[in-house]
């Protein structure tokens, strides 16, 4: 929690230099007891013991739930000794009789940590799955990177056939589009229209600019209600890194998948007691279908329970209205996704040191900024989330829209230079 000294120091700094553009102002900031080294070690050791114990058990109907928990924990802490790898081999080879819930948990782990390795087996799962479209989508996501044109034709025939019978199914809609466009290069329209002062005048906006490959870091910028982007005291545009990758790296229309592209309604600030999110102020977001239509569109004339994609389309600049990926949040909400927010992290960054996105940590599909916690004191040392919240407050508050946009297929983190041309 913040103490009085922190608040006093912050007030003095902000009075003297305006918006603080570095973490120097975070002296004696939020405290998180589970960031202490002994707590970190105890948490990890407890998880490892649980994984090892579970993977010595037989896998059957009675132990499936225990195995699912262990699989999720492997994906969380990236623990893959020989025992785990060998048992994963066995489990994948005998996946057919397992429940849909088990297959989904396993697919998240395979997609994140064992890409391509089991494509032949998972292809067979796809071909024999027609009664669970979410599982079908997850299997398709796993096999697409190694698929041939013939494979994709088969996959498209299967999904299109189901979509013809259930045209309103959001998952089938997005899956069909995913297969159709798998090898297509991302051709995102110019961001100039999104960054224009004329776009959604009077609304506070946060832009989260991402790559198609979510292993690479995105970038967040903040625009105030007058249409001006927030700047640091040195005159440069305010930015913070933002990871939009989920632990399983599944597409955005899948529950716990990556943050979908598109519009999210900012709905104020909050703090969390979650072990994974921590106490730093987060930005609450809502998606289409998650709450009331009148609230999302900020239009009291709309019927709260009626969602029409035409209203979503009205919020987009003209050059994006026919750009299918920007409708991701609409279809994800329609498919049942909820509770995506923009937050910091209290996860131990040591779990992910070998990953491209380190020291950022993946989530269950939220937008996550970098936070580093002192293992001796439990106090935050670096918090981009604090800076983001302050920038949004300076812009007028979290009561406009947050917009996620993938700009290209480049395998590199997004930097200000990638978008600077659109800000002039």
C-alpha positions, 0 to 999 in steps of 0.5 A: 500500500502507499504510505504518507511519505510516498503521497507527499513526495509524489505531490511535491514532484508533480507540483515542481515538474508536472507529469513525472516521466520516470520511476524516480517518483516511485520511492516507497511505492506499492508494497507486495509481500509475496514479492519477498525472496522467501515468498517467491521461493516458497511459491515456486517450490510448492508449484514444482512439488505439485507438478512432480507429484501429479506427473507420477500419477496415472491420468484417468477420469478421476485425476484429470482435474489435478492434471489440468492444474499441474499443466496450467502451472507448468505454463505459468512457471515454465518448469519442464524437466525430463519427467514433464517432457516424457509424460507430456509425450505420453499424454499427447499420444493418448489424448483421444479419450480425454475430456474437452477441458483437459485437451484445452488446457494441454493445447495452451501448454503445447502452443506456448511451450511445444510448438509444432512438435505434436502437429500430426496428433493434434491434426487428428484431434481437429478432424474429429472435433465438431461438437466443441468449436472452441476446442476446434479453434485451439487445435487449428491454431496449433497446427496452422504453422505447419499446415500445407495448402491442402491442410488448410483447404480441409480445415476451411471445409470443416469450419465453413460447413459448421458456420453454414449451420450456425452463422451467428457463431462468433468463434466459427466466424473468427476461426474461418477468417483465421484459416482463410488469411493465415499466410496473408501479410498484415496490411493495416491501414494508416494510423493517421485517422486514429491519431487525428484530433477529429477521431472521437472528439471529447474522448480520452483514448489509449492506443496499444500498438502491437505486432501480429506476433505477440511474443514481441512487445507493444507500445501504449500512448495516451490521448486527451479529450482535446485530441492531444497526445500526452508528452513527457516533461522533455517534450517527447511523447509519453509511451510505455511498453505493453505486452498483449500476449497470453500464457497460451498465445492463443488467438483473441477470440478464445477465452484466455487468449491474447488480447484481441484487437479492437475497441475496449471501453475504459471504465475507471480505475481499480486495484487488485488483490490478485497474486498475479496482478498486484496493488498498482492502479489498473485500468478497468475495461469492458468489451462489447456484450460484456455490459450494456450497449448504451454504456459501451457506445456512450449512447443512451438511446440504445437498447442495453441488451441489443448489440449491432455491429453497425454501432461498433463500425461507427466508432471506427475511422473510415479507412478501418471500417472494412479492416476485419481484424479491428473487429476482434474485440467485438467478436471476442465479446460475442464469443463470451470473453470478459474481464480483460483489463490493463494492469501491472504484474507481480509475477516473478520475472525469473520464470520468463528470462529465456523468453523474447518478451522478458522481463514482461510477463504473460497473462490470461489475455490482459494488457500488461506493463512492466513492474519490477519488485524488490525481493528484499523489501517487497516495494515496487522499483519500476512500475510502468503501470503507475506511469500509465495510470498517471498519464490517463489521469492527466488526459482526463481519466479512464472514461474513453476507449482503449484501442488495440491495433496490430500494425505489421508482421515485423519480429521486433518490439514496437517503438515510438519510431514505428508510429511517429509518422502518424503522430505528425 
